[in-house]
Each structure stands twice: as C-alpha cells, then as structure tokens.
C-alpha cells in the first residue's frame, strides 16, 4: 500500500462581491459626482413638482379676484344668502388646498420611489 499524502485545501477568503446597487449607494454616501448627480436629479424633480403645483394654487386662488373684477355679476351672486366670493374664498379654498397638498405628497413620494428604484437598479 502506498502512503497517501494528505493535501490540505484552503479556500481563500472570499470577499462578498459587491452588487452594483451597493456601489451606487456608496457613491451616494461618499458624495461622489455620480451620487451628487443622482441627488441633484431628485431635488430638481421635487422643485419642478413644487413649482407646478404652486402655479396651480396661484392660478386657482389668485384668479378669483380677477374673475370678480372682470365679471361683476359673479361677485354679486349669492348662495344661501352668502355672497359667492365669500363662499369661494372662505369655504371652497380649503378643500382645493387640501387636494393640492394631497397631490403634492403623493407625487413627491412617487419621485422618491423612482429615485430609490434607480439607486437599487443593477447597472449593466
């Protein structure tokens, strides 16, 4: 019988391979140019959303005095004994502002989810 030699096989310490999305997260955390570009894109998207919805509010509420000046019959109309301008500015403005605020939160969260999807997406 031949004497068999034992061979010890040692696997090298295997570093877990960093996923591509981990690299993107690192770039965000370390504020590299790529990370800054991604964050800048998110900030621009949020700013554009805020400006669009503020334009909706300015047009919706700011246009009412113009409507009353251009069409005096609208400003003299009344609903249940209350002048229409008071109803529109004192009552209807609140549900309008609530709806715009709700839309802003929903769309801002969608922007953030899109940002997270870009960060987590594996690069090719």
N, C-alpha and C positions, 0 to 999 in steps of 0.2 A: 504494500500500500504506500502510495506516495503521500508525503506530508503536504497537506494543503495549507497554503498561506492564507491567512485571513486578511482581507483588504477592507480597510475602514473607508466608507464613503461618507463624506460630509457634504451636505448641500451648503452652498454659500448662503449667507444671509440674504434672503430675497427681500429687496425693498418693494413694498407695495407700489405698483405702477400708479402714478398719479393720473387721475382721469382728466380729461380735457376741461371739464367744468370746474375741477379743483384749481386748475391753472387760471381760469378766468376769475374765480373767487380770490385767488392770491393776487391777481392783478388789481382787483378792486380794493383789497385790503391794503396792499402796498402802494396804492395810488399811482400806478404806472400810467403811461399815456393811454393805453388801451382802457384801463379802468376808468380814467378820467373821462374819456370819450363816451363810455357807456353811461356814466353818471350824468354827464352833460346832456346826453340824449334824453334821459329820463326827466331831467329838470326842464329842458325845452318843451317836452311833451306836456308836462304839468302846467308850465307857464302858458302855453298855447291854449290849453283847455280853460284855464282860469280867465284868460283874456276873452275867449269866445263867449263864455257864459256871462262875464261881466258886461259884454256888449249886449247880450240878450236882456239882462236886467236893466241896463241903461236905456235901451230902446223901449222895453216894455213899460217901465215906470216913468222914464223921462219923456216918453212920447205922449203921455196922458195930458199934461198941461198944454202941449202943443195942440192936441186934439180938441181940448176945451176952448182954446183960443180960435182955432180955425172953424169949428162947428159949435157956435153958441147954443144951438138947440140941444146938443148933447149935455152941455154943462147946466142947462136949466131943467133937464129931465129929472124925474124923481122916481124912486122905487119905495113903495110902502111909506110914503111921506118923507123919505130921506133923500136928499139931493144925490144924484148919480156920482158926482165927483167924490163925495164923502164915502159912498159905498165902494167905489173902485180903489181909492187911495187908503181908506181906513179899514176895509174888510177884505177885499179881494187881493190886495197886495200880499198879505201874509201867506195864503196858500200858494200864490205864484212864487214867492221867495222860497218857501219850503220845497216846492217842486224843483226849482233850480238848484237848491242846495243838495237835495237828494240825488239829482242827476250828476252834480259835480262829484260827490263822494263815490258814486257808482263808477263813473268814468275814470276818476283818479285811481281807484283800486284796480280797474282794468289795465291802466297804464303800468301800474306797479307789477301786476301779474305778468304782463308782456315782458317787462324788464327781467323779472325772475326767470321766465322761460328762456330768454336769450342767455342769461348767465348760466343756466343749468344745461342748455343745449350742448351736446357734444360737438366739438369742432371737427371738421373733416380734414 
